[in-house]
Amino acid sequence: MTDTVTPRQRAEFRNINAFKDLPTYRLPPAGWVSILHRISGALMFVLMPFVIWLFDVSVSSEISFARFTAVFDSGMLGLPGVAWKLLALVLIWAFLHHLIAGLRHLWMDIRHSVDKEFGRSSAVATLALGSGLTLVLGLKLFGLY
């Protein structure tokens, strides 16, 4: 008498079609936070020369600070001032989101245990807090208060 072992059914993996499958895929909030964390980090890295320039002209002298504020009022390099304000707003969002998402990840690392509900609620809080603070600072940047 021989024992026969039935092979276990293996999961089937297939390649996805980015144009057909991705628009129908529902990413959970934690997935959005993760992707946006990477995007915000890349934006901050790519825009680092702009940030260094902003810092340099804002603290060098009164004349350079006047030039700094003129960029946001009248523009520079053929771009209107509102375009520079939008670029600054993107940087504000990138910094805030990256900071809050980074703190979320640190908190999860410190706790050493993450359940699905905490992951979802902290992701929603990260998205809401980052967007809300960006909105408040954007209103200030555009002079609405």
C-alpha positions as CSV (number, residue, x, y, z in Angstrom):
1,M,0.0,0.0,0.0
2,T,1.4,3.3,-1.0
3,D,0.4,6.7,0.2
4,T,-0.6,9.1,-2.6
5,V,-0.2,12.7,-1.9
6,T,-2.3,15.0,-4.0
7,P,-0.5,18.1,-5.1
8,R,-1.7,21.4,-3.6
9,Q,-3.3,23.9,-6.0
10,R,-0.8,26.7,-6.6
11,A,-1.9,30.3,-7.0
12,E,-2.0,31.6,-10.5
13,F,-0.1,34.8,-11.3
14,R,-0.5,36.7,-14.5
15,N,0.9,39.9,-15.9
16,I,-1.4,42.9,-15.8
17,N,-2.4,45.3,-18.5
18,A,-1.7,48.8,-17.2
19,F,-4.4,50.4,-19.3
20,K,-7.1,47.8,-18.6
21,D,-6.4,46.6,-15.1
22,L,-5.0,49.5,-13.2
23,P,-8.0,51.9,-13.7
24,T,-10.3,49.3,-12.1
25,Y,-8.0,48.4,-9.2
26,R,-9.0,49.9,-5.9
27,L,-5.9,50.7,-3.9
28,P,-6.4,50.9,-0.1
29,P,-5.5,54.2,1.7
30,A,-2.3,52.7,3.0
31,G,-1.2,52.0,-0.6
32,W,-2.0,55.6,-1.6
33,V,0.1,56.9,1.3
34,S,3.0,54.7,0.3
35,I,2.9,55.7,-3.3
36,L,2.5,59.4,-2.5
37,H,5.4,59.1,0.1
38,R,7.7,58.0,-2.7
39,I,6.4,60.7,-5.1
40,S,6.8,63.4,-2.5
41,G,10.4,62.3,-1.7
42,A,11.2,62.3,-5.4
43,L,9.7,65.8,-5.8
44,M,11.7,67.2,-3.0
45,F,14.9,65.7,-4.4
46,V,14.3,66.9,-7.9
47,L,13.3,70.4,-6.7
48,M,16.2,70.7,-4.3
49,P,18.0,73.3,-6.4
50,F,14.9,75.5,-6.3
51,V,14.7,75.1,-2.5
52,I,18.3,76.0,-2.1
53,W,17.8,79.1,-4.3
54,L,14.7,80.1,-2.3
55,F,16.6,79.8,0.9
56,D,19.7,81.6,-0.4
57,V,17.9,84.7,-1.8
58,S,15.5,84.9,1.2
59,V,18.3,85.3,3.7
60,S,21.2,86.9,1.9
61,S,20.2,90.6,2.0
62,E,17.2,92.9,1.9
63,I,17.7,93.4,-1.8
64,S,17.8,89.7,-2.5
65,F,14.7,89.2,-0.3
66,A,12.9,91.9,-2.4
67,R,13.9,89.9,-5.5
68,F,12.6,86.8,-3.9
69,T,9.2,88.3,-3.2
70,A,9.1,89.8,-6.7
71,V,9.3,86.3,-8.2
72,F,6.0,85.4,-6.5
73,D,4.4,88.7,-7.4
74,S,5.5,89.3,-11.0
75,G,7.2,86.1,-12.1
76,M,10.6,85.1,-13.5
77,L,12.0,83.2,-16.5
78,G,8.9,83.9,-18.5
79,L,6.6,82.3,-16.0
80,P,4.0,84.3,-14.1
81,G,4.1,84.7,-10.3
82,V,1.2,82.3,-9.9
83,A,3.2,79.5,-11.5
84,W,6.0,80.0,-9.0
85,K,3.4,80.0,-6.2
86,L,2.0,76.7,-7.5
87,L,5.5,75.3,-7.6
88,A,6.0,76.4,-4.0
89,L,2.6,74.9,-3.1
90,V,3.8,71.5,-4.6
91,L,6.9,71.7,-2.4
92,I,4.8,72.5,0.6
93,W,2.6,69.5,-0.1
94,A,5.6,67.2,-0.7
95,F,7.2,68.3,2.5
96,L,4.1,68.0,4.7
97,H,3.0,64.6,3.2
98,H,6.5,63.2,3.4
99,L,6.9,64.3,7.0
100,I,3.5,63.0,8.2
101,A,3.9,59.7,6.3
102,G,7.4,59.3,7.6
103,L,6.2,59.9,11.2
104,R,3.4,57.3,10.5
105,H,6.0,54.8,9.4
106,L,8.2,55.5,12.4
107,W,5.2,55.0,14.8
108,M,4.4,51.7,13.1
109,D,8.1,50.6,13.5
110,I,8.1,51.6,17.2
111,R,4.9,49.7,17.9
112,H,6.2,46.5,16.2
113,S,2.7,45.4,15.5
114,V,0.3,46.9,13.0
115,D,-3.2,45.7,12.4
116,K,-5.3,46.3,9.4
117,E,-7.6,48.9,11.1
118,F,-4.7,51.0,12.4
119,G,-3.0,50.9,9.0
120,R,-6.2,52.1,7.3
121,S,-7.1,54.8,9.9
122,S,-3.5,56.2,10.1
123,A,-3.4,56.3,6.3
124,V,-6.6,58.2,6.1
125,A,-5.4,60.6,8.9
126,T,-2.1,61.1,7.0
127,L,-3.9,62.0,3.8
128,A,-6.4,64.3,5.6
129,L,-3.8,66.0,7.7
130,G,-1.3,66.5,4.8
131,S,-4.1,67.8,2.5
132,G,-5.6,70.0,5.1
133,L,-2.3,71.7,6.1
134,T,-1.4,72.2,2.5
135,L,-4.8,73.8,1.9
136,V,-4.3,76.2,4.9
137,L,-0.8,77.1,3.8
138,G,-1.9,77.4,0.2
139,L,-4.5,79.9,1.2
140,K,-1.9,81.9,3.0
141,L,0.5,81.7,0.1
142,F,-2.1,83.1,-2.3
143,G,-3.0,85.8,0.1
144,L,-6.5,84.8,0.9
145,Y,-6.0,85.5,4.6
